[in-house]
Amino acid sequence: MNTLTTSPVAPLLDRLFEEAAAVSPFTIPAVAALSSEDRERMLQSKTEYLDLYGRLKDAALPVSRETGVLLYLLARSSGARTIVEFGTSFGISTLHLAAALRDNGGGRLITSEFEPSKVARARRNLKEGGLDDLVEIREGDALQTLKKDLPNRVDLLLLDGAKALYPEILSLVEGRLRPGALIVADNAEMSPDYVAYVRSPAGGYLSLPFAKDVELSMRM
Ligand SMILES: C[S@@+](CC[C@H](N)C(=O)[O-])C[C@H]1O[C@@H](n2cnc3c(N)ncnc32)[C@H](O)[C@@H]1O
């Protein structure tokens, strides 16, 4: 028995992934109104992310099912008790990580989302999954909300918010990462500065591209 593959979390995740697949981000009018050049620029921008993700407020944009399982598996196998997440959205990745905390015997997950309607949805989903007691959602720009009051020791960090901010968010959490802590960066190819940093021998990480779209790194 485990929390991820049993009720209530398993049927909830099935439903949330199905609902997410039914909404194509590019057909949302506020996103469709952008040219592909605008979209590309905004995705790489350190200043236009609030505008872009505001337009995407009705899209779940979840990690893939495989990445979700990977998150659970990494958090379980490393015995994670403290996790930080950048980019909550509707809480699909959060549910995977919180399920692992539950099965590890408990812990604390701090996650961050600036869009209020997404925070509300994530809270509902975590409550439905029976995992809300493990999760603190910090509402606001993660550049501010993850600046303070982090646990002294962080076992796992998921980066899945605005791609251009991965280096900045890592630097906020870096001092708390325990030796052996894992960092999962989704769609890291969209954050070349981040990939260069974690792969540089001087950076203090061991890092490799993992599966289709994940950079998996370990704090040395
Ligand atoms: C790709 S989605 C996250 C998906 C989620 N991890 C999942 O798998 O279910 C990215 C989310 O990050 C949020 N976001 C982007 N930049 C942010 C920032 N600077 N601070 C807080 N949230 C941010 C967006 O509003 C969006 O909901």
The ligand as a Gaussian input file, in Angstrom:
#p B3LYP/6-31G(d) Opt

LIG

0 1
 C        4.406000      24.730000     -15.175000
 S        3.307000      25.366000     -13.988000
 C        3.575000      24.350000     -12.567000
 C        2.947000      23.006000     -12.687000
 C        2.984000      22.195000     -11.401000
 N        4.346000      22.086000     -10.906000
 C        2.423000      20.823000     -11.643000
 O        3.161000      19.948000     -12.115000
 O        1.249000      20.622000     -11.361000
 C        4.168000      26.826000     -13.510000
 C        3.439000      27.602000     -12.435000
 O        4.361000      28.494000     -11.825000
 C        3.718000      29.710000     -11.545000
 N        4.772000      30.713000     -11.477000
 C        5.565000      31.130000     -12.496000
 N        6.466000      32.027000     -12.048000
 C        6.234000      32.185000     -10.719000
 C        6.827000      32.980000      -9.711000
 N        7.847000      33.803000      -9.993000
 N        6.361000      32.879000      -8.443000
 C        5.316000      32.036000      -8.160000
 N        4.712000      31.261000      -9.089000
 C        5.169000      31.324000     -10.351000
 C        2.741000      29.891000     -12.689000
 O        1.665000      30.755000     -12.339000
 C        2.313000      28.469000     -12.972000
 O        1.121000      28.156000     -12.292000

